[in-house]
Amino acid sequence: MFWSNNNNPLLSQYAADGVSEMTGGKSTRPKIGLALGAGVARGWSHIGVIQKLLEEGIEPDVVSGTSVGALVGGCYAAGKLHMLEDFARSLTRTKIFRLLDISWTKSGIISGDKLRELLDEGLGETRIEHIEKPFICIGTELLTGHEIWLRKGRLSKALRASYALPGVFSPVYFKELWLIDGAVVNPIPVSACRAMGARMVIAVNLNNDAFGGTVIQAPGLSRVEASMETAQLEQSSSKPQRSILRQMFGGSNDEPGLTTVLMAAFNISQDRLARSRLAGDPADISINPAANGIGLFDFDRAADAIAAGRDAAARVIPDIKQAMATLEAASH
């Protein structure tokens, strides 16, 4: 079903000998874990990272993900990465706004029902425990703050719980727990890959820019007037709807909107938390896609994000292969 990561004996079934096997049971290389971090729209970079790794013959044996990292990692583990990429590349600013089902009657600004329908349609009844590639999805228990590792249950619902940003999306009730975004407690889940027996963990960190600071939001990108598409959408909306759009995404005076403020604050806290957790449990290889001005809500810039992910992965391919060779030699 699920479990906390604290001293749980169920984890022992995943803590193998840290090597991957091929025909005949011979150990050929270290077991590779891929930990995909949170990062909102920059999460499309994960798609490019995975594509580049696979092209180089580096296939992760186990995968963990938080928030958008869980979305990409779960789709990859389920063999649906191509589906997610097609969806991401098809997004325009108009489509994004139409997917935002604003609700003031729930515990999040966005109810998420439209996104839920898309996920259910794409993933169907797929359950995490039936996926061939081991996958852990990170969530946060709302009432206690415990880190919850979702390892069984319906995949689409687990992914929705992992990206349930506080104040933006409503919490998800999953197996008698109210869950919110996993990035609240573990933005880059290296520890989950270790628990599944990974001897070498590759982490993808989306929250640092080239100077080691925090990428928040390029000025103006979150405003309703940011493009002709959204301006036209606003004109076709009713007066109350236009007021809500301005409140959520900002107005013409450059003042940030409500969601931008919430997301910026959340992004700062998860960046600081990620640094702390990685200091205590560092990845063996870290991939840091360049933000390139991609804002928190720029989901329509999938092509740029995917390219950034591919470029970032390409830069560390030699390091990964060297580390694999070293660990393989050490295991003989």
Salt bridges, closest charged atoms under 4 A:
GLU55 OE1 - ARG310 NH2 2.83
GLU56 OE2 - LYS52 NZ 3.52
GLU56 OE1 - LYS321 NZ 3.09
GLU59 OE2 - LYS133 NZ 3.25
ASP61 OD2 - ARG29 NH1 2.84
GLU85 OE2 - ARG89 NE 2.84
ASP113 OD2 - LYS106 NZ 3.49
ASP113 OD1 - ARG116 NE 4.00
ASP120 OD2 - ARG116 NH1 3.55
ASP120 OD1 - ARG154 NH2 3.67
GLU125 OE2 - ARG154 NH2 3.52
GLU129 OE2 - ARG127 NE 2.67
GLU141 OE1 - HIS146 ND1 3.83
GLU147 OE1 - ARG277 NH1 2.82
GLU234 OE2 - ARG246 NH2 3.29
ASP254 OD1 - ARG223 NH1 2.77
ASP271 OD2 - ARG272 NH1 2.50
ASP271 OD2 - ARG275 NH2 3.14
ASP281 OD1 - ARG194 NE 3.59
ASP284 OD2 - ARG194 NH1 3.06
ASP298 OD1 - ARG93 NH2 3.13
ASP300 OD2 - ARG93 NE 3.77
ASP304 OD2 - ARG301 NE 3.00
